[in-house]
Structures are given as C-alpha cells and as structure tokens.
Amino acid sequence: MIFNHLSPSEYHIKIRAKVHLDNLQEKELEFYIKITHPFTQSTTFYVFISLIVIEIIYLRYAILQ
C-alpha cells in the first residue's frame, strides 16, 4: 500500500482479510502511524541553513580582506 500526500498527523489503520478456504476465517491487522512534517519544514533545518549562509558570508568577507 502506498499513501501519498498524507497530512502530518496520527493515523489508526485497520486491515481485514477473509480466508475463504478456512471456513471464512477473518483476520484483522491494526497499527498506528505518525506522520511528521518534512525535515525541510523544521526549525532544525532553518537553523542549519542559516548557519551555512552565515559561514559563507564570513568566509567570503575573510577572503576579501
């Protein structure tokens, strides 16, 4: 199964299957999934990019001096 474009949230998924050869035995699988925001939308990402930009500006300034 593929779930594209799920919003960040917690999901509860149940899957049921019937086996016709085994007296119509029904089985169920249940699990939880937590979808988080992409890393590129996190505070850590913005801090990391900001530090890289500051370092580039500093190195460029240091080289020109």
C-alpha positions in Angstrom: 0.0 0.0 0.0 1.1 3.5 -0.8 -0.3 6.6 0.9 0.8 9.7 -0.9 0.2 13.3 0.4 -0.8 12.4 3.9 -1.0 15.5 6.2 1.1 15.4 9.3 -1.0 13.7 12.0 -1.5 10.3 13.7 -3.4 7.6 11.9 -5.0 4.4 13.1 -5.2 1.8 10.3 -7.2 -1.5 10.3 -6.9 -4.1 7.6 -9.3 -7.1 7.5 -8.9 -10.2 5.4 -11.2 -13.2 5.0 -9.8 -16.6 4.1 -12.5 -18.5 2.1 -10.7 -21.8 2.2 -10.5 -21.8 6.0 -14.2 -21.7 7.0 -14.4 -17.9 6.3 -11.9 -17.1 9.0 -11.5 -13.4 9.4 -8.2 -11.8 10.4 -7.5 -8.2 11.3 -4.3 -6.2 11.4 -4.2 -3.0 13.3 -1.4 -0.4 13.6 -0.7 3.3 14.3 1.3 5.6 12.1 2.6 9.0 13.0 3.4 11.3 10.0 5.6 14.3 10.9 6.4 17.4 8.9 9.2 17.1 6.3 12.7 17.9 7.6 12.8 20.9 5.2 9.9 22.5 7.2 11.5 22.0 10.6 13.2 24.6 12.8 16.4 22.5 12.8 16.6 22.8 9.0 16.2 26.6 9.1 18.9 26.9 11.8 21.2 24.7 9.8 20.7 26.7 6.6 21.1 30.0 8.4 24.5 28.8 9.9 25.7 27.8 6.4 24.7 31.1 5.0 26.4 33.0 7.8 29.6 30.8 7.3 29.6 31.6 3.6 29.3 35.3 4.2 32.0 35.2 6.9 34.4 33.2 4.7 33.8 35.5 1.7 34.5 38.5 3.8 37.6 36.9 5.4 39.0 36.0 1.9 38.5 39.6 0.6 40.4 41.2 3.4 
